[in-house]
Amino acid sequence: MRILLILLFCSWGFAYGQAKFTQKGMASYYGGKFHGRKTASGETFDTYKLTAAHRTLKFGTKVKVTNLKNNKSVIVRINDRGPFAHARIIDVSQAAAQELGMMLSGTAKVQIEVVTDEEIIKPNNNEPKKDSVTTQNNTNTNVTIKPDEPKKNSTDTSFVTGNTYSMWGTKRTPKGYGIQVGSYGDIDNAKELCKTLQQAGIQESYIQVGWSEKRIYRVLVGSYEDEQAAEKQLPTVKKAGFDGYIKKHFD
């Protein structure tokens, strides 16, 4: 019984200590050639998911990363080991780098802190209860509107699966191959990346609307005749601060 109590106390102490873990230093991001490879945890690395690499934190640990320059933050899950570059404390995925606003710089001074599921989702007990509101339409029929019902994203209607568009929603028909630099489930994130590309001097970008269990918005750079021509442009895209790989445009 005494041994059991000691073990429980040690386990509680370790969990409590890890939950209070904080660290400040430089963050970088990775993707590109690592996309699709196995991580140290055994998972397949997906640069478009919110994950990160840390030298010591347990796999599965959730960490809040805050960019100390712009105060943007994101919660990532540790599933890899690294970074191995000098004076860096965490490597985040490209999706996380986008959320942190560090795509152009490539690195950022950050604070990281371990968070629990309870801290991530904190119910607001002081929030007033939302009740249904009854109104009338033109036919004098009562219609019940639920205030907490999510509104549909109106920008989605102009982006149809199987087509390619400019960031403004104008339909485009690029030929050959492009360089995919992002993939999102939210059209607004795809548009934001197109704006970031423009700020970096890359003007030709497209939003390709695909489907994989749900609608996906892929951001592609350029329109090249063949894969070899696209490969030649990869260094230029990477030099501007974006990881990517070759992707065929829709026929």
C-alpha positions as CSV (number, residue, x, y, z in Angstrom):
1,M,0.0,0.0,0.0
2,R,2.8,2.4,0.9
3,I,4.6,1.7,-2.4
4,L,1.4,2.3,-4.3
5,L,0.9,5.7,-2.6
6,I,4.5,6.7,-3.5
7,L,4.0,5.7,-7.1
8,L,0.7,7.7,-7.3
9,F,2.4,10.7,-5.7
10,C,5.3,10.5,-8.2
11,S,2.9,10.2,-11.2
12,W,0.9,13.1,-10.0
13,G,4.0,15.2,-9.4
14,F,5.4,14.5,-12.9
15,A,2.1,15.3,-14.6
16,Y,1.7,18.5,-12.6
17,G,5.3,19.5,-13.4
18,Q,4.9,18.9,-17.1
19,A,1.6,20.9,-17.2
20,K,3.5,23.9,-15.8
21,F,6.4,23.5,-18.4
22,T,7.2,26.8,-20.2
23,Q,10.1,27.7,-22.4
24,K,11.2,30.8,-24.4
25,G,13.4,30.7,-27.5
26,M,13.5,30.5,-31.3
27,A,11.0,28.5,-33.3
28,S,11.3,27.4,-36.9
29,Y,9.0,25.4,-39.2
30,Y,9.5,22.5,-41.5
31,G,7.6,20.8,-44.3
32,G,8.4,20.3,-48.0
33,K,10.6,17.2,-48.4
34,F,9.5,16.0,-44.9
35,H,5.8,15.9,-45.8
36,G,4.6,12.3,-45.9
37,R,7.7,11.0,-44.1
38,K,7.6,9.1,-40.8
39,T,8.1,11.1,-37.6
40,A,10.0,10.0,-34.5
41,S,6.6,9.0,-33.0
42,G,5.8,6.7,-36.0
43,E,3.1,9.0,-37.4
44,T,3.2,10.2,-40.9
45,F,4.2,13.9,-41.0
46,D,1.5,16.1,-42.4
47,T,2.8,19.7,-42.7
48,Y,-0.8,20.9,-43.0
49,K,-1.8,19.7,-39.5
50,L,-1.0,21.5,-36.3
51,T,1.9,19.5,-35.0
52,A,5.5,20.1,-33.8
53,A,8.8,18.6,-32.9
54,H,10.4,19.0,-29.5
55,R,13.5,17.5,-28.0
56,T,12.1,16.2,-24.8
57,L,8.3,16.6,-24.4
58,K,6.3,13.4,-24.6
59,F,4.6,12.5,-27.8
60,G,1.0,13.6,-27.7
61,T,1.7,16.6,-25.4
62,K,-0.3,19.7,-26.4
63,V,1.7,22.9,-26.4
64,K,0.5,26.5,-26.8
65,V,3.1,28.4,-28.9
66,T,3.0,32.2,-28.8
67,N,4.8,34.4,-31.3
68,L,6.2,37.1,-29.0
69,K,6.5,39.6,-31.8
70,N,2.9,39.7,-32.9
71,N,1.2,37.9,-30.0
72,K,-0.4,35.3,-32.3
73,S,-0.7,31.8,-30.8
74,V,-1.6,28.3,-31.8
75,I,-1.9,24.9,-30.0
76,V,0.1,22.1,-31.5
77,R,0.6,18.4,-30.7
78,I,4.1,17.1,-30.3
79,N,4.7,14.1,-32.6
80,D,8.3,14.4,-33.6
81,R,11.8,15.1,-32.3
82,G,13.9,18.2,-32.9
83,P,14.8,20.8,-33.8
84,F,18.5,20.0,-34.3
85,A,19.5,23.5,-35.4
86,H,21.4,25.6,-32.8
87,A,19.5,27.7,-30.4
88,R,16.0,26.6,-31.5
89,I,13.5,25.1,-29.1
90,I,10.7,23.9,-31.3
91,D,10.0,23.1,-35.0
92,V,6.3,23.6,-36.0
93,S,4.5,22.4,-39.1
94,Q,3.8,24.8,-42.0
95,A,0.1,25.0,-40.9
96,A,1.2,26.2,-37.4
97,A,3.7,28.6,-38.9
98,Q,0.9,30.2,-40.9
99,E,-1.2,30.6,-37.8
100,L,1.8,32.2,-36.0
101,G,2.5,34.6,-38.9
102,M,6.1,33.4,-39.3
103,M,6.0,32.2,-42.9
104,L,8.0,35.0,-44.3
105,S,10.7,35.2,-41.6
106,G,11.0,31.4,-41.3
107,T,11.8,31.8,-37.6
108,A,10.3,33.6,-34.6
109,K,11.0,34.2,-30.9
110,V,8.3,32.3,-29.1
111,Q,7.1,31.1,-25.7
112,I,5.8,27.6,-25.4
113,E,3.8,26.2,-22.6
114,V,2.2,22.8,-22.0
115,V,-1.6,22.9,-21.8
116,T,-4.2,20.3,-20.8
117,D,-7.4,19.5,-22.6
118,E,-9.3,21.3,-19.8
119,E,-7.3,24.5,-20.4
120,I,-7.9,24.3,-24.1
121,I,-11.7,24.1,-23.8
122,K,-12.8,26.3,-20.8
123,P,-16.6,26.6,-20.5
124,N,-17.8,30.1,-19.9
125,N,-20.3,29.7,-17.0
126,N,-21.0,33.4,-17.0
127,E,-22.2,33.4,-20.6
128,P,-26.0,34.0,-20.8
129,K,-28.0,31.1,-22.0
130,K,-29.0,31.4,-25.6
131,D,-32.7,30.9,-26.2
132,S,-34.6,30.4,-29.4
133,V,-36.1,33.6,-30.9
134,T,-39.4,33.4,-32.7
135,T,-40.0,35.8,-35.6
136,Q,-42.3,35.9,-38.6
137,N,-41.7,35.8,-42.3
138,N,-43.7,37.4,-45.1
139,T,-46.3,34.6,-45.0
140,N,-47.0,35.2,-41.3
141,T,-45.7,31.7,-40.4
142,N,-43.8,31.5,-37.2
143,V,-40.1,30.6,-37.8
144,T,-37.8,29.6,-35.0
145,I,-34.2,30.9,-35.3
146,K,-31.5,29.4,-33.0
147,P,-28.9,32.1,-32.2
148,D,-26.2,29.6,-31.6
149,E,-26.7,27.8,-34.9
150,P,-23.4,28.3,-37.0
151,K,-23.7,30.4,-40.1
152,K,-22.6,28.9,-43.4
153,N,-19.4,30.4,-44.9
154,S,-20.8,32.6,-47.7
155,T,-17.5,32.7,-49.5
156,D,-17.7,28.9,-50.0
157,T,-20.5,29.2,-52.6
158,S,-18.2,30.7,-55.2
159,F,-15.6,28.0,-54.9
160,V,-16.9,24.8,-56.5
161,T,-15.1,21.4,-56.1
162,G,-13.1,20.4,-59.1
163,N,-12.3,23.9,-60.2
164,T,-9.5,26.4,-59.8
165,Y,-9.8,30.1,-58.8
166,S,-7.9,33.2,-58.1
167,M,-8.0,34.4,-54.5
168,W,-10.8,36.7,-55.5
169,G,-13.0,33.9,-56.6
170,T,-12.5,34.3,-60.4
171,K,-12.4,30.9,-62.1
172,R,-9.1,30.1,-63.7
173,T,-7.8,27.3,-65.9
174,P,-4.0,27.0,-65.4
175,K,-2.4,24.2,-67.3
176,G,0.3,21.7,-66.5
177,Y,1.8,21.8,-63.0
178,G,2.1,24.1,-60.0
179,I,3.9,24.1,-56.7
180,Q,1.5,23.4,-53.8
181,V,2.4,25.5,-50.8
182,G,-0.7,25.0,-48.6
183,S,-3.8,23.0,-48.1
184,Y,-6.7,24.1,-45.9
185,G,-10.3,23.1,-44.9
186,D,-11.2,26.8,-44.6
187,I,-11.2,29.1,-47.7
188,D,-10.2,32.1,-45.7
189,N,-6.9,30.5,-44.7
190,A,-6.2,29.7,-48.4
191,K,-6.9,33.4,-49.3
192,E,-4.7,34.6,-46.5
193,L,-1.8,32.5,-47.8
194,C,-2.3,33.9,-51.3
195,K,-2.0,37.4,-49.8
196,T,1.2,36.4,-48.0
197,L,2.6,35.1,-51.3
198,Q,1.9,38.4,-52.9
199,Q,3.6,40.3,-50.1
200,A,6.6,38.0,-50.7
201,G,6.6,38.9,-54.4
202,I,4.9,35.8,-55.7
203,Q,2.0,37.1,-57.8
204,E,0.8,34.0,-59.6
205,S,-1.1,31.8,-57.1
206,Y,-4.2,29.7,-57.5
207,I,-6.8,28.1,-55.2
208,Q,-7.6,24.5,-56.3
209,V,-10.7,23.1,-54.8
210,G,-10.5,19.4,-54.1
211,W,-12.3,16.8,-52.0
212,S,-11.1,14.3,-49.5
213,E,-13.9,13.5,-47.1
214,K,-14.6,17.2,-47.1
215,R,-13.8,20.2,-49.3
216,I,-10.1,21.1,-49.4
217,Y,-8.6,24.4,-50.7
218,R,-5.1,23.9,-52.1
219,V,-2.9,26.9,-52.8
220,L,-0.6,26.4,-55.8
221,V,2.0,28.7,-57.2
222,G,2.6,29.1,-61.0
223,S,1.5,27.2,-64.1
224,Y,4.3,25.2,-65.7
225,E,4.3,23.0,-68.8
226,D,5.8,20.0,-67.1
227,E,7.2,18.7,-63.8
228,Q,10.8,19.6,-64.7
229,A,9.9,23.3,-65.3
230,A,8.1,23.4,-62.0
231,E,11.1,21.7,-60.2
232,K,13.3,24.5,-61.5
233,Q,11.1,27.1,-59.7
234,L,11.1,25.3,-56.4
235,P,14.3,27.0,-55.1
236,T,12.8,30.4,-55.8
237,V,9.6,29.5,-53.8
238,K,11.7,28.1,-50.9
239,K,14.0,31.2,-50.9
240,A,10.9,33.3,-50.4
241,G,10.1,31.3,-47.3
242,F,7.6,28.7,-48.5
243,D,7.9,24.9,-48.6
244,G,6.2,23.1,-51.4
245,Y,6.0,20.2,-53.8
246,I,4.9,19.6,-57.3
247,K,1.1,19.2,-57.9
248,K,-0.7,18.8,-61.2
249,H,-3.4,21.4,-62.1
250,F,-6.8,20.1,-63.0
251,D,-7.2,19.2,-66.6
